[in-house]
Amino acid sequence: MTQDEGPTGSREKILAAAAAMLAEDVTARLSVRAVAARAGVSTGSLRFHFPTQRELKDAVLARIYTHVFPDDPIHDRSLAPRDRLVTCLRQVLAPAGVGEQARQAWTLAHQRYIASDPTNEVRTEYLAIERGGWQRIEHWLSVLADEGALPAEDHARRIKFLLTVLNGLSIERALPAEDSILKTETETLYLAVDAVLAP
């Protein structure tokens, strides 16, 4: 192991600095200059380890999510990629609950973010929540892209689509339903995941 690869090497300093920046502000942009300055390394060193901002961002998110969610189902290769992604998306929906719990959650969200013109503070709060969800899905898609389950291109359209599906399903959990919510939700999640993974 070279000095640069060790725990105090420049690659580690860069990853630690970028992770700290995101921990302080989930909406942080992670510009090359800002991360290099925070890590105490040159921009050339940063570019050596991470030729693109995308590679830096993917590495930081992988590190964060591996630490925060060590048992993330996206890493369970005993399951097909589509099953893993559906399981991950279902985890996002789980805290919303069903029925009365979901209604209460949406009532609070409506009061906080929709009912009145949001202040800058409320807008920032909501965008941080949205960015956190975006980054989590981006991490899952990056893992699958690394495995070759989908193209390793910018995933913005896929992420936006999945977030829209999740928002719709969470609202549906709060509404009266005739059919089994679990059954229709599962069908919808698989349709969405199949669309995202389609070549």
C-alpha positions in Angstrom: 0.0 0.0 0.0 1.4 3.4 -1.0 1.3 6.3 1.4 -1.4 7.9 -0.9 -3.7 4.9 -0.4 -3.4 4.7 3.4 -5.8 6.1 5.9 -4.1 9.6 5.8 -3.5 9.6 2.0 -5.0 12.3 -0.2 -7.8 10.1 -1.5 -9.0 9.5 2.1 -8.7 13.2 2.9 -10.7 14.1 -0.1 -13.5 11.6 0.7 -13.5 12.7 4.4 -13.7 16.3 3.4 -16.5 15.8 0.9 -18.5 13.7 3.4 -18.1 16.4 6.0 -19.3 19.0 3.6 -22.5 16.9 2.9 -23.0 16.3 6.6 -23.0 20.0 7.2 -25.2 20.8 4.3 -27.0 18.1 2.4 -27.4 20.5 -0.6 -23.6 21.2 -0.9 -22.4 21.1 -4.4 -19.0 19.5 -3.9 -17.1 21.7 -6.3 -13.5 20.6 -7.0 -11.9 23.7 -5.5 -14.1 23.6 -2.4 -13.4 19.9 -1.7 -9.7 20.2 -2.4 -9.4 23.2 -0.1 -11.3 21.5 2.7 -9.1 18.4 2.3 -5.9 20.4 2.2 -4.9 18.9 -1.2 -4.4 20.4 -4.7 -7.1 20.3 -7.3 -4.7 18.2 -9.4 -4.5 15.6 -6.6 -8.3 15.5 -6.4 -8.6 15.2 -10.2 -6.0 12.4 -10.1 -8.2 10.3 -7.8 -11.6 11.5 -9.1 -11.3 12.6 -12.8 -14.9 13.8 -12.8 -17.2 15.3 -10.2 -19.5 12.3 -10.8 -16.9 9.9 -9.7 -16.2 11.9 -6.6 -19.9 12.2 -5.7 -20.4 8.4 -6.3 -17.5 7.5 -4.1 -18.7 9.9 -1.3 -22.3 8.6 -1.4 -21.1 5.0 -1.5 -19.0 5.7 1.6 -21.9 7.5 3.4 -24.5 4.9 2.6 -22.2 2.0 3.5 -21.6 3.6 6.9 -25.2 4.7 7.6 -26.9 1.7 6.0 -24.5 -1.2 6.4 -27.2 -3.8 5.6 -28.6 -1.9 2.6 -30.4 -4.5 0.5 -28.9 -3.0 -2.7 -25.7 -5.0 -1.8 -27.5 -8.3 -1.4 -26.4 -10.0 -4.7 -28.3 -13.1 -3.9 -31.3 -11.2 -5.2 -31.9 -10.0 -8.8 -31.2 -6.2 -9.3 -34.9 -5.4 -9.8 -35.8 -7.2 -6.5 -33.1 -5.3 -4.6 -34.2 -2.0 -6.0 -37.9 -2.6 -5.2 -36.8 -3.6 -1.6 -34.9 -0.4 -1.3 -37.8 1.7 -2.6 -40.1 -0.1 -0.2 -37.9 1.0 2.7 -38.5 4.6 1.7 -42.3 4.1 1.9 -42.3 2.1 5.1 -41.9 5.1 7.6 -45.0 6.7 6.0 -47.2 4.0 7.4 -50.7 3.2 6.0 -54.1 4.6 6.6 -54.4 6.9 9.6 -50.6 7.1 10.1 -50.1 8.1 6.4 -53.0 10.6 6.6 -51.4 12.3 9.6 -48.0 12.4 7.9 -49.5 14.0 4.7 -51.6 16.4 6.8 -48.4 17.6 8.5 -46.6 17.9 5.1 -49.5 19.8 3.6 -49.5 22.3 6.5 -45.8 22.7 6.5 -45.0 22.9 2.7 -48.2 23.5 0.8 -51.0 25.3 2.7 -49.2 28.6 2.9 -46.4 30.3 1.0 -43.2 28.7 2.3 -40.6 30.9 3.9 -37.0 30.6 2.8 -36.3 28.4 5.8 -39.2 26.1 5.0 -38.2 25.9 1.3 -34.6 25.1 2.3 -35.8 22.4 4.7 -38.0 20.8 2.1 -35.2 20.9 -0.6 -32.8 19.3 1.9 -35.3 16.4 2.5 -35.8 16.0 -1.3 -32.0 16.1 -1.9 -31.5 13.4 0.7 -34.0 11.1 -1.1 -32.4 12.0 -4.4 -28.9 11.0 -3.1 -30.1 7.8 -1.7 -31.7 6.7 -4.9 -28.7 7.9 -6.8 -26.5 5.7 -4.7 -28.7 2.6 -5.4 -28.6 3.3 -9.1 -24.9 3.8 -9.1 -24.4 0.4 -7.4 -26.5 -1.3 -10.0 -24.7 0.6 -12.8 -21.4 -0.6 -11.4 -22.7 -4.2 -11.7 -23.8 -3.5 -15.3 -27.6 -3.8 -14.5 -28.2 -0.4 -16.1 -26.2 2.2 -18.1 -23.6 4.1 -16.1 -24.9 7.5 -17.4 -26.4 10.4 -15.6 -29.3 9.0 -13.7 -31.2 12.3 -13.2 -34.3 11.3 -15.2 -34.5 7.8 -13.6 -34.2 9.4 -10.1 -36.9 12.0 -10.8 -39.2 9.3 -12.1 -38.7 7.0 -9.0 -39.2 9.9 -6.6 -42.5 10.8 -8.4 -43.6 7.2 -8.1 -42.7 7.1 -4.4 -44.6 10.4 -3.8 -47.7 9.1 -5.5 -47.6 5.8 -3.6 -47.1 7.6 -0.3 -50.2 9.7 -1.1 -52.1 6.6 -2.1 -51.3 5.0 1.3 -53.3 7.9 2.9 -56.3 7.5 0.7 -59.2 5.0 1.0 -58.6 1.9 -1.1 -60.6 -1.2 -2.2 -57.7 -3.4 -3.2 -54.8 -4.5 -1.1 -52.4 -1.5 -0.9 -49.4 -3.9 -0.6 -50.5 -5.8 -3.8 -51.0 -2.7 -6.0 -48.0 -0.9 -4.5 -45.8 -3.9 -5.3 -47.1 -4.1 -8.8 -46.4 -0.3 -9.3 -42.9 -0.5 -7.8 -42.0 -3.4 -10.2 -43.4 -1.5 -13.2 -41.3 1.5 -12.2 -38.2 -0.5 -11.6 -38.5 -2.4 -14.9 -38.9 0.9 -16.7 -35.7 2.3 -15.0 -33.7 -0.9 -15.7 -34.8 -1.3 -19.3 -32.0 -1.0 -21.8 
